[in-house]
Amino acid sequence: MNVEIVDKTDTTMRLIIRDTDASFMNSLRRIMLTEVPAMAIEDVVIVENSSVLHDEILAHRLGFIPLTTDLNSYNLPEECPCKSEFGCNLCRVALALKVEDVKDMKTVYSGDLISENPDIRPVSDRIPITKLVSGQKIKLEAYARLGKGEAHAKWQPVSMCAYKFFPQIRVDEKRCDACKECVKVCSKQILVAVDKKIEVRNLIDCTLCEECVDACPADPSAIEVTWDKSTFIYDIESTGALPVERIVLESSSILGKKAGEFLKKLKKAK
């Protein structure tokens, strides 16, 4: 298997993965969505809430605020030595929200949450929670813990995780008269007219829609769109809970452990 990083930012990554198959790619995708742990608010103790939001709705909003995650310092609750339903400082982080003495109107943001651990905090300070007017107040304590996406979507560390086959486009120059009909319908500008010829550019952005094939007036079409079944374009976007590289490494490690366990059981079955 060969892996190439095509593009990378703080929260996104695009990979080209060669010499593999769709089953491996889908296994990796499913693990990123359901088994890579991330931190999220699970329990909320509301001391006072005079906002327009019911307590349950307020707690629900807090649960979906992405939190930065430290996988090296915290345990999953079911794996923590404390074995307590209330948790400890190795499996739980407390955050406090206290907003009062409002004048006129105030928007309560995720940045108003104060964490006992500066490393576990909202990914963005500008996520709106609710609005308060004069006389209204909120006072609560929230408790975050590690969890997995298979239990609830709030623990998914990725907001997008998808793959596609690597496109292959061939233009038959003998039958193509460069009428530019294919260029007009290509929204991604993959096909470009140059010196009375149609050239292929930015192949990685092709969506395999085959609109260019249908638009070609030649019969049969002078354009052929196929894909390489052993090469994939992989796009990953993190919620910010974990660095995108850590998500890829964690999912690969989990998949490796699953494969090892399967081999052990297979040997015992023999």
Backbone hydrogen bonds in HBPLUS format (Angstrom, degrees):
<---DONOR---> <-ACCEPTOR-->    atom                        ^
c    i                          cat <-CA-CA->   ^        H-A-AA   ^      H-
h    n   atom  resd res      DA  || num        DHA   H-A  angle D-A-AA Bond
n    s   type  num  typ     dist DA aas  dist angle  dist       angle   num
A0002-ASN N   A0018-ARG O   3.18 MM  16  5.05 159.8  2.23 124.1 129.7     1
A0018-ARG N   A0002-ASN O   2.80 MM  16  5.05 168.7  1.81 155.0 158.5     2
A0004-GLU N   A0016-ILE O   2.90 MM  12  5.12 151.8  1.98 144.3 153.1     3
A0016-ILE N   A0004-GLU O   2.82 MM  12  5.12 153.7  1.89 148.0 156.5     4
A0006-VAL N   A0014-ARG O   2.86 MM   8  5.52 153.7  1.93 151.9 159.3     5
A0007-ASP N   A0014-ARG O   3.40 MM   7  5.10 160.8  2.44 132.1 134.3     6
A0014-ARG N   A0007-ASP O   2.81 MM   7  5.10 158.7  1.86 153.5 152.3     7
A0009-THR N   A0012-THR O   2.90 MM   3  5.15 167.0  1.92 144.6 145.6     8
A0238-SER N   A0011-THR O   2.68 MM 227  4.98 165.7  1.70 157.2 161.0     9
A0013-MET N   A0236-ILE O   2.94 MM 223  5.33 146.7  2.05 153.5 157.2    10
A0236-ILE N   A0013-MET O   2.95 MM 223  5.33 161.8  1.98 160.0 164.7    11
A0015-LEU N   A0234-TYR O   2.79 MM 219  4.96 162.8  1.82 146.8 152.7    12
A0234-TYR N   A0015-LEU O   2.81 MM 219  4.96 165.4  1.83 143.4 148.5    13
A0017-ILE N   A0232-PHE O   2.90 MM 215  5.23 158.0  1.95 148.0 154.7    14
A0232-PHE N   A0017-ILE O   2.85 MM 215  5.23 159.1  1.89 145.8 152.8    15
A0019-ASP N   A0230-SER O   2.82 MM 211  5.07 110.3  2.31 137.9 156.3    16
A0020-THR N   A0230-SER O   3.24 MM 210  5.13 161.9  2.28 128.1 133.2    17
A0025-MET N   A0021-ASP O   3.28 MM   4  6.60 165.4  2.30 151.4 155.5    18
A0026-ASN N   A0022-ALA O   2.89 MM   4  6.03 158.6  1.94 150.6 156.0    19
A0027-SER N   A0023-SER O   3.02 MM   4  6.12 149.6  2.12 138.8 147.0    20
A0028-LEU N   A0024-PHE O   3.02 MM   4  6.28 159.7  2.06 152.6 157.2    21
A0029-ARG N   A0025-MET O   2.99 MM   4  6.23 155.1  2.05 143.4 150.7    22
A0030-ARG N   A0026-ASN O   2.91 MM   4  6.09 162.7  1.94 150.1 153.8    23
A0031-ILE N   A0027-SER O   3.08 MM   4  6.25 153.9  2.15 146.0 152.7    24
A0032-MET N   A0028-LEU O   3.07 MM   4  6.31 157.8  2.12 148.2 153.8    25
A0033-LEU N   A0029-ARG O   3.15 MM   4  6.42 150.8  2.24 145.4 153.0    26
A0034-THR N   A0030-ARG O   2.96 MM   4  6.06 146.9  2.07 144.8 153.6    27
A0035-GLU N   A0031-ILE O   2.81 MM   4  4.96 160.5  1.85 137.3 141.7    28
A0150-GLU N   A0034-THR O   3.10 MM 116  4.43 143.5  2.23 126.3 116.5    29
A0038-ALA N   A0147-GLY O   3.07 MM 109  5.77 150.5  2.16 152.1 161.1    30
A0147-GLY N   A0038-ALA O   2.98 MM 109  5.77 143.8  2.11 148.9 158.2    31
A0040-ALA N   A0145-ARG O   3.15 MM 105  5.81 155.5  2.22 141.9 145.8    32
A0145-ARG N   A0040-ALA O   3.02 MM 105  5.81 155.1  2.08 153.3 149.0    33
A0042-GLU N   A0143-TYR O   2.91 MM 101  6.04 166.1  1.92 151.9 152.2    34
A0043-ASP N   A0143-TYR O   3.27 MM 100  5.16 165.4  2.30 143.9 146.8    35
A0143-TYR N   A0043-ASP O   2.75 MM 100  5.16 160.6  1.79 161.2 162.3    36
A0045-VAL N   A0141-GLU O   2.73 MM  96  5.16 169.4  1.74 166.1 168.2    37
A0141-GLU N   A0045-VAL O   2.88 MM  96  5.16 158.0  1.93 144.4 151.7    38
A0047-VAL N   A0139-LYS O   2.87 MM  92  5.43 140.7  2.02 141.2 153.1    39
A0048-GLU N   A0139-LYS O   2.97 MM  91  4.99 160.6  2.01 144.5 144.7    40
A0139-LYS N   A0048-GLU O   2.79 MM  91  4.99 155.6  1.85 153.5 149.7    41
A0050-SER N   A0137-LYS O   3.02 MM  87  5.56 171.1  2.03 166.2 168.5    42
A0058-LEU N   A0054-HIS O   3.01 MM   4  6.26 161.2  2.05 158.6 164.4    43
A0059-ALA N   A0055-ASP O   2.93 MM   4  6.18 160.1  1.97 150.8 155.8    44
A0060-HIS N   A0056-GLU O   2.92 MM   4  6.10 151.0  2.01 141.9 150.4    45
A0061-ARG N   A0057-ILE O   3.00 MM   4  6.24 155.9  2.06 148.5 153.6    46
A0062-LEU N   A0058-LEU O   3.08 MM   4  6.34 157.6  2.13 147.1 153.3    47
A0063-GLY N   A0059-ALA O   3.00 MM   4  6.22 150.3  2.09 145.4 153.3    48
A0064-PHE N   A0061-ARG O   3.22 MM   3  5.46 136.0  2.42 100.4 111.4    49
A0065-ILE N   A0062-LEU O   3.21 MM   3  5.47 167.4  2.23 112.5 114.3    50
A0123-VAL N   A0066-PRO O   2.86 MM  57  5.67 161.6  1.90 147.3 147.0    51
A0068-THR N   A0121-ARG O   2.84 MM  53  5.59 161.9  1.87 163.4 162.7    52
A0069-THR N   A0241-ALA O   2.85 MM 172  5.29 144.6  1.98 155.7 146.3    53
A0075-ASN N   A0090-LEU O   2.77 MM  15  6.07 156.2  1.83 157.7 166.1    54
A0079-GLU N   A0076-LEU O   2.80 MM   3  5.24 149.7  1.89 117.0 127.2    55
A0080-CYS N   A0077-PRO O   3.38 MM   3  5.21 159.5  2.43  98.1 104.0    56
A0083-LYS N   A0080-CYS O   3.29 MM   3  5.99 149.0  2.39 119.8 125.2    57
A0087-GLY N   A0084-SER O   3.24 MM   3  5.15 145.8  2.36  95.2 104.8    58
A0091-CYS N   A0088-CYS O   3.11 MM   3  5.54 162.6  2.14 113.8 119.1    59
A0092-ARG N   A0088-CYS O   2.87 MM   4  5.60 124.6  2.18 160.1 173.0    60
A0093-VAL N   A0144-ALA O   2.94 MM  51  5.14 155.9  2.00 145.6 151.1    61
A0144-ALA N   A0093-VAL O   2.77 MM  51  5.14 162.7  1.80 158.0 159.0    62
A0116-GLU N   A0094-ALA O   3.00 MM  22  5.83 156.4  2.06 178.1 174.1    63
A0095-LEU N   A0142-ALA O   2.71 MM  47  5.04 159.1  1.75 154.9 158.1    64
A0142-ALA N   A0095-LEU O   2.70 MM  47  5.04 173.2  1.70 160.3 162.5    65
A0096-ALA N   A0114-ILE O   2.79 MM  18  5.11 161.3  1.82 141.2 144.9    66
A0114-ILE N   A0096-ALA O   2.81 MM  18  5.11 170.2  1.81 153.0 155.8    67
A0097-LEU N   A0140-LEU O   3.04 MM  43  5.36 168.7  2.06 147.5 147.7    68
A0140-LEU N   A0097-LEU O   2.89 MM  43  5.36 154.1  1.95 153.5 160.9    69
A0099-VAL N   A0138-ILE O   2.84 MM  39  5.28 162.4  1.87 154.4 160.2    70
A0138-ILE N   A0099-VAL O   2.93 MM  39  5.28 158.8  1.98 149.3 156.4    71
A0134-SER N   A0104-ASP O   3.04 MM  30  5.16 127.2  2.33 144.4 142.4    72
A0106-LYS N   A0132-LEU O   2.78 MM  26  5.21 156.1  1.84 154.3 159.4    73
A0132-LEU N   A0106-LYS O   2.74 MM  26  5.21 167.1  1.76 159.0 163.1    74
A0108-VAL N   A0130-THR O   2.75 MM  22  5.37 167.0  1.76 159.9 164.2    75
A0129-ILE N   A0108-VAL O   2.71 MM  21  5.50 166.0  1.73 170.8 166.3    76
A0112-ASP N   A0109-TYR O   2.95 MM   3  5.59 164.4  1.97 117.3 122.5    77
A0110-SER N   A0127-ILE O   2.82 MM  17  5.15 134.2  2.03 134.2 148.9    78
A0113-LEU N   A0110-SER O   3.05 MM   3  5.62 166.2  2.07 116.9 121.3    79
A0111-GLY N   A0125-ASP O   3.13 MM  14  3.86 139.8  2.30 118.2 109.5    80
A0120-ILE N   A0117-ASN O   2.90 MM   3  5.52 157.8  1.95 121.9 128.7    81
A0136-GLN N   A0133-VAL O   2.98 MM   3  5.71 166.4  2.00 147.7 150.6    82
A0151-ALA N   A0148-LYS O   2.98 MM   3  5.76 157.5  2.04 120.8 126.9    83
A0155-TRP N   A0152-HIS O   3.16 MM   3  5.97 166.2  2.18 121.5 125.5    84
A0156-GLN N   A0153-ALA O   3.04 MM   3  5.35 166.0  2.06 115.5 117.3    85
A0239-THR N   A0157-PRO O   2.93 MM  82  5.63 163.2  1.96 137.4 137.5    86
A0159-SER N   A0237-GLU O   2.87 MM  78  5.71 151.3  1.95 146.3 156.0    87
A0160-MET N   A0237-GLU O   3.41 MM  77  4.99 155.1  2.48 138.5 135.2    88
A0237-GLU N   A0160-MET O   2.82 MM  77  4.99 157.2  1.87 154.5 148.6    89
A0162-ALA N   A0235-ASP O   2.98 MM  73  5.42 164.0  2.00 157.0 162.2    90
A0235-ASP N   A0162-ALA O   2.83 MM  73  5.42 168.2  1.85 168.0 171.6    91
A0164-LYS N   A0233-ILE O   3.00 MM  69  5.38 142.4  2.15 139.4 151.1    92
A0233-ILE N   A0164-LYS O   2.82 MM  69  5.38 163.2  1.85 159.8 165.7    93
A0166-PHE N   A0231-THR O   2.92 MM  65  5.48 150.1  2.01 141.2 136.1    94
A0228-ASP N   A0166-PHE O   2.95 MM  62  5.45 161.2  1.98 157.0 161.4    95
A0168-GLN N   A0226-THR O   2.84 MM  58  5.04 144.5  1.96 142.4 133.3    96
A0226-THR N   A0168-GLN O   2.80 MM  58  5.04 171.8  1.81 157.7 160.5    97
A0170-ARG N   A0224-GLU O   2.89 MM  54  5.18 162.9  1.92 150.7 156.5    98
A0224-GLU N   A0170-ARG O   2.88 MM  54  5.18 160.6  1.92 152.8 159.0    99
A0172-ASP N   A0222-ALA O   2.81 MM  50  5.13 174.6  1.81 160.6 162.3   100
A0175-ARG N   A0172-ASP O   3.17 MM   3  5.71 137.2  2.36 111.1 120.9   101
A0176-CYS N   A0172-ASP O   2.94 MM   4  5.97 128.4  2.21 148.1 163.5   102
A0184-LYS N   A0180-LYS O   3.13 MM   4  6.39 151.0  2.21 147.1 153.2   103
A0189-GLN N   A0186-CYS O   3.20 MM   3  5.35 162.8  2.23 107.0 111.9   104
A0201-ARG N   A0190-ILE O   2.60 MM  11  4.87 167.2  1.62 155.3 159.3   105
A0192-VAL N   A0199-GLU O   2.91 MM   7  5.27 160.0  1.95 150.2 156.5   106
A0199-GLU N   A0192-VAL O   2.77 MM   7  5.27 173.4  1.77 160.5 159.6   107
A0194-VAL N   A0197-LYS O   2.70 MM   3  5.20 161.4  1.74 154.8 160.5   108
A0197-LYS N   A0194-VAL O   2.96 MM   3  5.20 131.0  2.20 104.4 118.5   109
A0205-ASP N   A0202-ASN O   2.98 MM   3  5.79 159.1  2.02 125.3 130.7   110
A0206-CYS N   A0203-LEU O   3.08 MM   3  5.50 164.9  2.10 115.4 120.2   111
A0214-ASP N   A0210-GLU O   3.29 MM   4  6.65 157.5  2.34 147.5 152.0   112
A0215-ALA N   A0211-GLU O   2.91 MM   4  6.10 145.9  2.03 146.3 156.5   113
A0216-CYS N   A0212-CYS O   3.19 MM   4  6.24 136.4  2.39 139.8 147.8   114
A0231-THR N   A0228-ASP O   3.30 MM   3  5.50 170.9  2.31 111.5 113.6   115
A0246-ARG N   A0243-PRO O   2.98 MM   3  5.31 120.2  2.35 104.8 119.5   116
A0247-ILE N   A0243-PRO O   3.17 MM   4  6.57 150.6  2.26 152.1 160.7   117
A0248-VAL N   A0244-VAL O   3.19 MM   4  6.50 157.6  2.24 146.8 151.5   118
A0249-LEU N   A0245-GLU O   2.98 MM   4  6.26 164.5  2.00 152.9 157.0   119
A0250-GLU N   A0246-ARG O   2.83 MM   4  5.89 164.0  1.85 150.1 154.9   120
A0251-SER N   A0247-ILE O   2.99 MM   4  6.07 163.2  2.02 146.4 151.1   121
A0252-SER N   A0248-VAL O   3.02 MM   4  6.16 153.6  2.09 144.4 151.8   122
A0253-SER N   A0249-LEU O   2.93 MM   4  6.12 154.7  1.99 146.7 153.8   123
A0254-ILE N   A0250-GLU O   2.92 MM   4  6.17 160.4  1.96 152.0 156.9   124
A0255-LEU N   A0251-SER O   2.98 MM   4  6.13 158.3  2.03 143.8 149.8   125
A0256-GLY N   A0252-SER O   2.92 MM   4  6.13 152.3  2.00 143.6 151.5   126
A0257-LYS N   A0253-SER O   2.99 MM   4  6.29 153.6  2.06 148.4 154.9   127
A0258-LYS N   A0254-ILE O   3.01 MM   4  6.27 157.5  2.06 148.3 154.4   128
A0259-ALA N   A0255-LEU O   2.96 MM   4  6.20 156.3  2.02 148.2 154.5   129
A0260-GLY N   A0256-GLY O   2.95 MM   4  6.20 154.3  2.02 145.1 152.3   130
A0261-GLU N   A0257-LYS O   2.94 MM   4  6.20 159.3  1.98 151.8 156.6   131
A0262-PHE N   A0258-LYS O   2.97 MM   4  6.17 153.1  2.04 145.1 152.7   132
A0263-LEU N   A0259-ALA O   3.01 MM   4  6.29 155.7  2.07 148.1 153.9   133
A0264-LYS N   A0260-GLY O   3.06 MM   4  6.33 156.5  2.12 147.4 153.6   134
A0265-LYS N   A0261-GLU O   3.07 MM   4  6.30 164.0  2.10 149.6 153.2   135
A0266-LEU N   A0262-PHE O   2.87 MM   4  6.05 146.2  1.99 143.8 154.3   136
A0267-LYS N   A0263-LEU O   2.95 MM   4  6.19 153.1  2.02 148.3 154.2   137
A0268-LYS N   A0264-LYS O   3.05 MM   4  6.36 153.5  2.13 145.3 152.8   138
A0269-ALA N   A0265-LYS O   2.95 MM   4  6.12 146.7  2.06 140.1 149.2   139
A0270-LYS N   A0266-LEU O   3.24 MM   4  6.53 135.5  2.45 137.2 147.4   140
A0270-LYS N   A0267-LYS O   3.25 MM   3  5.28 131.9  2.50  93.4 105.5   141
